[in-house]
Amino acid sequence: MPLPVIFISTIGADGIRNIAPYSCIMPVLRPLDLICLASAIKRDTLKNIRDTGEFVVNLATADFIDEVMLTAQHTSPEVDEFELAGLEEKPSETIRAPGIAGCYGWMECALNKEYEEPNYVLLMGKVLRLEIADDALNPDGTLDVTKAKPLMATGGKKGLRYGTIMDLGRKDSYGAMFSDGKDPLAGLYEQD
Ligand SMILES: Cc1cc2nc3c(=O)[nH]c(=O)nc-3n(C[C@H](O)[C@H](O)[C@H](O)COP(=O)(O)O)c2cc1C
C-alpha cells in the first residue's frame, strides 16, 4: 500500500541533530492531532524522542527523493544529519527540535504514549503545531497536491518504489457520511 515518506527530525540529549525517513505513520481519528508511528528499537530517532520527548514530522515533497537514502543510512549518533544530507533547519515554534526547510508541512510533536514490543515501538505523538507552506494550499485551505507533490512509496519484496499523489478533482464534506448531512464532529474544528 502506498505510504507517505516523511522525515522525522530530532535532537539528542547532547544537542546533535538527527533526521530519518519514516513511512509507518498514521493519524489517529479526527481531529487528526494525534499521530502514531512505528519505530524499530534500534533507531537514534527513538532514543532522541525518548530522551527529549519531542520530534518534528516533516512532510516531504518529491524533490527530497535524494535525501531519503542519505538519511536512512545507519550513521553514528555523533553525526549531524542535517549536515550529512545538506539540509537546512526550519526553526520550530513550540519545541527545540528543528524542522527541515523546503518541506511542504511540519508537525511539531510531543511524545504522548508508547506501546512496546520486543522489536518495535508504537509511539503516539500529540501534534502541538501544524504548519503547511502557504504555496502548497488551495484558496479553500485544502492541500494542493500538484504543488505539494507529497513523496510516497510502496514497499515490495525487493525494495521501494517512489511516487506522488494525483488529485481526482472531487471533494466530499464529512457530513456526507451522515443521513442528516451534518458532521457530528464539526465542533472539534475552528470555524472559518
Ligand atoms: C522510505 C523509508 C521509510 C522508512 N520507514 C521507517 C519506519 O516507519 N520505521 C522505522 O523504524 N524505520 C523506517 N525506516 C528506516 C530508517 O529510516 C533507518 O533505519 C534510519 O537509519 C534510522 O535512522 P536513525 O537511527 O537516525 O533514527 C525507513 C527507511 C526508508 C528508506
The ligand as a Gaussian input file, in Angstrom:
#p B3LYP/6-31G(d) Opt

LIG

0 1
 C       11.285000       5.140000       2.840000
 C       11.737000       4.658000       4.191000
 C       10.803000       4.538000       5.217000
 C       11.208000       4.064000       6.489000
 N       10.254000       3.958000       7.459000
 C       10.620000       3.536000       8.690000
 C        9.633000       3.429000       9.732000
 O        8.451000       3.700000       9.546000
 N       10.059000       2.999000      10.947000
 C       11.373000       2.684000      11.210000
 O       11.692000       2.312000      12.336000
 N       12.329000       2.800000      10.237000
 C       11.985000       3.227000       8.997000
 N       12.934000       3.350000       8.014000
 C       14.349000       3.058000       8.333000
 C       15.061000       4.242000       8.993000
 O       14.868000       5.441000       8.273000
 C       16.584000       3.965000       9.047000
 O       16.827000       2.805000       9.789000
 C       17.380000       5.126000       9.623000
 O       18.765000       4.851000       9.545000
 C       17.049000       5.380000      11.076000
 O       17.842000       6.467000      11.458000
 P       18.131000       6.826000      12.960000
 O       18.889000       5.656000      13.578000
 O       18.964000       8.066000      12.862000
 O       16.820000       7.034000      13.627000
 C       12.564000       3.772000       6.735000
 C       13.502000       3.916000       5.703000
 C       13.098000       4.346000       4.449000
 C       14.119000       4.475000       3.356000

